[in-house]
Structure formats: C-alpha cells, structure tokens
Amino acid sequence: MSHGYFPTRRVLLAGLATVLGAGVLPARLWAQMLVSGPEALADALKGAVPGQVLTLAPGDYGNLDLRRFKGEPGAPVTLVAADPGRRPRFQRMDLREVEHLVLEGLEFDYTFTPGDKIHYRPFTVVDSRNITLQACLFDGDKAKGVSDLDDGFGWAFGLGVTDVSGFTLERCEIRDFYRGLVVARCDDVTVRGNDLHDLRMDGMNFAQVRLVTIADNHIHDFNRSVNSKDHADMIQFWTNGTDSPSSMITIVAISWLRGGGRGRSRSSCATKRWIPGGRGRRCFIATF
C-alpha cells in the first residue's frame, strides 16, 4: 500500500517561491495590507494592484481623493475597516474616473465651516464605474452662525453621485445633512438596506437615472427647519435640468416614518411628468 508523497516544508516554500516568481498566484491571495495613518494609506494606494485589500486601522485619514484609479472586474481594490467598532475616519472624499473600488466600514465625517454653501458636497463620486460602499457612516453637522432659519439644522449633502455606471450603496447610515443622497445621470444603481435620518430636507434625490433599485431602506426622523421654505421629501425624482427620462426604477420595502423628528416630511415617489419644450412633449419619469 502506497503512503503517498508528503513534501517537506523546504520543498513547499521553494514551490511557492517558484509560483510567485512566475506570477501565477492571483493577486487577491497575497495583496492584503494593514495600513495605519494617512501617509501609509497614500503610499499603499500608489502601489495598489487589482484585488488589493487595504485594511485600515482606526484613526483620522484626512481626505480620500482618487483620480484615474482602477481595479478590475472581479478584482476590485478594497478599503475596509480593521475594527468595525472603530471606523477609519475621512473628512472629505472625491473620487473621479475611478473603477472597481469597494469601501467598507469607513466613516465620512463632515464638519461645518463658516462659508460652506448649503449645497456643498464634501463626499462625491464622479465619472466612475463599479463603485460599492458598504456599512459606511456619513456623519453630517449642523449650521452655526448662518441665520435663525439655518442654525441648528443639517447642512451640505451627505453623498453626491454623478455620471457613474454601476454604483451600490448598501447598509450605510446617513445623518445630520441638508440632503442625504443625491444621484444624477447614473445607471445600474442599487441603494439597499440604508438608514437615513435627522436630515433637514430630502432623504434621496434622483435625476436622469436608469436601472435603479431602491430597496429595504429606512428613512425617518427628519429635523426640518419648519419656518423655512424647504419642501422636504423622503424620495424625490428631479426633472428640471434633465434631457432624458429616468427609467427602469424599482422601489420596494421602504420604511418611512416621521418618528420624533421636527415638522412633516412627504413620502414621495415621483409620477410621470410631461414637460413641453423645443423637442416636443416628453416623459421624464418612466417605467417604475
């Protein structure tokens, strides 16, 4: 009876070195790195390869600004919290021409600064493809020293997504902003299992979008400036300024409650709106 062949540790290591040298081992099996601090993260991102997993230690990381940064289909670059109970914290995010990126368990913390406009977007994704945010916190701030109508209420936009194909926001929390989520000129969008609350104005805004699924979200407890001219909606589809319809939209299992928040918020799903113009009458919201 043959007992088979059991290689020694030295043989195993030599074989592994040969495989690595030949570039056979997939990058995702070895490209994992523990990162601590903004300088270390900047260096790690410079050398990141498709499939890389950067595990971030707790702490402040400043701004996450990426340009022309790319993973690959099936091998995204991932930034993930080492300890979900102590999130790595960013003060600003600007992703442009980024592809195949996953952000998981991170905190995006906006602090009001005098001079910030109410439509300021501290956290944006623009001109990108296949971006996923999971279990992240978008933590806003209240205005101070602006006016009696503004002070003490959420300021800025929580997350702005523009000209993106393939975007997922899942199991995230957005709180204490003027508006929560604003998505424009995007397709293949999934917004699932998120918690939005303590917002002054709208929960979610969409304009000129296609192939959108909005499911299992909890939108509640708005903090409205009731004496202002705000027109708060939980979900709203914009038509002004668009030149093609929003289409193929699925909205299911939404929990929207006023709760203990201030003022009344409207539970809004846009209906078809026909707008006369130079190119004739057109339907700008279609196929829900």
Number of C-alpha atoms within 10 A of each C-alpha: 3 4 5 6 6 8 9 9 9 9 11 12 12 12 12 14 12 13 12 14 10 9 10 10 13 12 16 16 10 12 15 15 15 15 20 18 15 17 11 13 19 16 11 16 15 9 8 20 19 20 23 24 23 23 20 25 20 19 14 16 22 17 16 17 14 16 13 11 19 21 20 14 12 10 18 22 26 22 23 23 25 20 14 16 9 14 22 27 23 20 17 18 19 17 21 20 16 21 24 23 27 18 19 24 23 26 24 26 21 23 17 17 12 10 8 15 12 16 12 13 21 21 24 18 22 19 17 25 22 21 22 19 21 20 20 24 23 24 17 26 20 20 23 16 11 12 9 12 14 20 14 19 21 29 30 26 29 34 21 20 21 19 19 25 21 19 24 19 21 21 19 22 22 25 24 26 31 29 31 31 21 21 23 21 20 25 22 18 23 18 21 22 20 22 19 28 24 25 32 33 24 27 32 22 18 21 24 23 27 22 18 23 17 20 18 18 22 20 26 21 22 29 26 26 22 14 10 10 8 12 14 25 21 26 22 20 22 19 21 10 8 14 13 16 21 28 18 16 17 13 16 11 12 15 13 19 17 18 11 11 17 16 15 15 23 15 17 14 13 15 13 16 14 13 14 10 8 6 8 9 11 15 16 22 23 15 13 15
